[in-house]
Amino acid sequence: MVTQAVPRPPTGPLLRALAAVVPVAAAAILGSAATLPNIPTWYASLAKPSFTPPNGAFSPVWTILYALMAYAAWRLLSLPQGTAGRAGALTAFFVQLALNAAWSWAFFWMRSPWAGLLVILPLLLMILVTIWRFWPLDRLAAALLVPYAVWVAFATVLNAAIWRLNP
């Protein structure tokens, strides 16, 4: 009797890069689809706190953060599949990524700073969980997510201030 080995999914460097970049790019594109049409209209009409960055700052900051996120995910995906904690760390990463895209839809598409707060608080928590889960596996990957956590912490304060100023 001949047994056939179960085929394993391809795990080459290009596929790992795609597995890291495509979801991050998808989150960025989905978020932009909800955000961009509402910046010159609804968002421009909101009262904002004095510490609100200029609109032109957001795109370069997010581009850098998304690149760091994709590289961090790639580093985790490059670990052997059986590595203890790898699957949980990647799950945390993809959960926070989904929340990242959802925030734009809650805040901008729904035009609701309150809904944005309801998404950004668990988003910030999940980013911190992701960093915590990445740390024992790859400290550089974890450190790459720290600027993202800082930016989202700032965005949380900004979101709360906008909600307070626009009852």
C-alpha positions as CSV (number, residue, x, y, z in Angstrom):
1,M,0.0,0.0,0.0
2,V,1.4,3.3,-1.0
3,T,0.6,6.3,1.1
4,Q,0.6,9.8,-0.3
5,A,1.9,12.7,1.7
6,V,-0.6,15.5,2.4
7,P,0.5,18.5,0.4
8,R,1.7,21.4,2.4
9,P,0.8,24.9,1.3
10,P,3.7,26.7,-0.4
11,T,5.8,28.7,2.1
12,G,8.4,30.4,-0.1
13,P,9.5,34.0,0.6
14,L,7.3,35.5,-2.0
15,L,4.2,33.8,-0.6
16,R,5.1,34.9,2.9
17,A,5.6,38.5,1.6
18,L,2.2,38.4,-0.1
19,A,0.6,36.9,3.0
20,A,1.9,39.9,5.0
21,V,1.5,42.7,2.5
22,V,-1.9,41.9,0.9
23,P,-4.0,42.0,4.1
24,V,-2.2,45.2,5.3
25,A,-2.7,46.8,1.9
26,A,-6.4,45.6,1.9
27,A,-6.9,47.2,5.3
28,A,-5.3,50.5,4.0
29,I,-7.5,50.5,0.9
30,L,-10.7,49.7,2.7
31,G,-9.9,52.4,5.3
32,S,-9.2,54.9,2.6
33,A,-12.4,54.1,0.8
34,A,-14.4,55.2,3.9
35,T,-12.1,58.1,4.8
36,L,-11.1,60.0,1.7
37,P,-14.6,61.0,0.5
38,N,-15.5,62.4,4.0
39,I,-12.4,64.5,4.7
40,P,-13.3,67.5,2.6
41,T,-16.9,67.4,3.6
42,W,-18.0,66.0,7.0
43,Y,-14.5,65.9,8.7
44,A,-13.7,69.5,7.6
45,S,-16.9,70.7,9.3
46,L,-16.1,69.2,12.7
47,A,-14.7,71.2,15.6
48,K,-11.3,69.8,16.3
49,P,-8.8,70.2,19.2
50,S,-5.7,72.4,18.8
51,F,-3.5,69.4,18.7
52,T,-5.1,68.0,15.5
53,P,-2.4,67.3,12.9
54,P,-2.8,68.9,9.5
55,N,-4.7,66.6,7.0
56,G,-1.5,66.2,5.0
57,A,0.3,64.5,7.8
58,F,-2.0,61.5,8.0
59,S,-1.2,59.9,4.6
60,P,2.6,59.7,5.1
61,V,2.3,58.6,8.7
62,W,-0.1,55.8,7.8
63,T,2.0,54.7,4.8
64,I,5.0,54.3,7.1
65,L,3.0,52.5,9.8
66,Y,1.4,50.1,7.3
67,A,4.9,49.3,5.9
68,L,6.1,48.6,9.4
69,M,3.1,46.4,10.1
70,A,3.6,44.4,6.9
71,Y,7.3,43.9,7.7
72,A,6.5,42.8,11.3
73,A,3.9,40.3,10.0
74,W,6.3,39.0,7.4
75,R,8.9,38.3,10.2
76,L,6.3,36.3,12.1
77,L,5.2,34.4,9.0
78,S,8.9,33.6,8.4
79,L,9.0,31.6,11.6
80,P,8.5,27.9,11.3
81,Q,4.8,27.0,11.3
82,G,5.1,24.9,14.5
83,T,6.7,27.7,16.6
84,A,4.9,27.9,19.9
85,G,2.8,31.1,20.0
86,R,3.2,32.0,16.3
87,A,-0.5,31.2,15.4
88,G,-1.8,33.2,18.4
89,A,0.4,36.1,17.6
90,L,-0.7,36.2,14.0
91,T,-4.3,35.9,15.0
92,A,-3.9,38.9,17.2
93,F,-2.2,40.8,14.4
94,F,-5.1,40.1,11.9
95,V,-7.7,40.9,14.5
96,Q,-6.2,44.3,15.1
97,L,-5.8,44.8,11.4
98,A,-9.5,44.2,10.9
99,L,-10.3,46.7,13.7
100,N,-8.0,49.1,12.0
101,A,-10.0,49.0,8.8
102,A,-13.3,49.0,10.8
103,W,-12.4,52.3,12.6
104,S,-12.4,54.3,9.3
105,W,-15.8,52.9,8.5
106,A,-17.1,53.7,12.0
107,F,-15.7,57.2,12.3
108,F,-15.7,58.5,8.7
109,W,-18.3,56.4,6.8
110,M,-20.8,56.4,9.7
111,R,-19.8,60.0,10.4
112,S,-19.7,59.1,14.1
113,P,-16.9,60.0,16.5
114,W,-18.8,57.9,19.1
115,A,-18.7,54.8,16.9
116,G,-15.1,55.5,16.2
117,L,-14.4,55.4,19.9
118,L,-16.2,52.1,20.2
119,V,-13.8,50.7,17.7
120,I,-10.5,52.5,18.4
121,L,-10.4,51.4,22.1
122,P,-10.4,47.7,21.3
123,L,-8.1,48.4,18.4
124,L,-5.5,50.0,20.8
125,L,-5.9,47.1,23.2
126,M,-5.4,44.5,20.3
127,I,-2.3,46.3,19.1
128,L,-0.8,46.1,22.6
129,V,-1.8,42.4,22.8
130,T,-0.2,41.9,19.4
131,I,3.1,43.5,20.6
132,W,3.0,41.4,23.7
133,R,2.4,38.2,21.7
134,F,5.1,39.1,19.1
135,W,7.7,40.0,21.8
136,P,8.8,36.4,22.8
137,L,8.9,35.3,19.2
138,D,10.6,38.2,17.5
139,R,11.5,41.3,19.4
140,L,12.2,43.4,16.3
141,A,8.8,42.5,14.9
142,A,7.2,43.6,18.2
143,A,9.3,46.8,18.3
144,L,8.2,47.6,14.7
145,L,4.6,47.9,16.0
146,V,5.4,50.3,18.8
147,P,5.1,53.5,16.6
148,Y,1.7,52.2,15.5
149,A,0.6,51.8,19.1
150,V,1.8,55.3,19.9
151,W,0.0,56.8,16.9
152,V,-3.2,54.9,17.7
153,A,-3.0,56.0,21.3
154,F,-2.7,59.6,20.0
155,A,-5.6,59.0,17.6
156,T,-7.7,57.6,20.5
157,V,-7.2,60.9,22.4
158,L,-7.9,62.9,19.2
159,N,-11.1,60.8,18.5
160,A,-12.3,61.3,22.1
161,A,-11.7,65.1,21.8
162,I,-13.5,65.3,18.5
163,W,-16.5,63.4,20.0
164,R,-16.5,65.7,23.0
165,L,-16.4,68.9,20.8
166,N,-19.1,67.6,18.5
167,P,-22.0,66.4,20.6
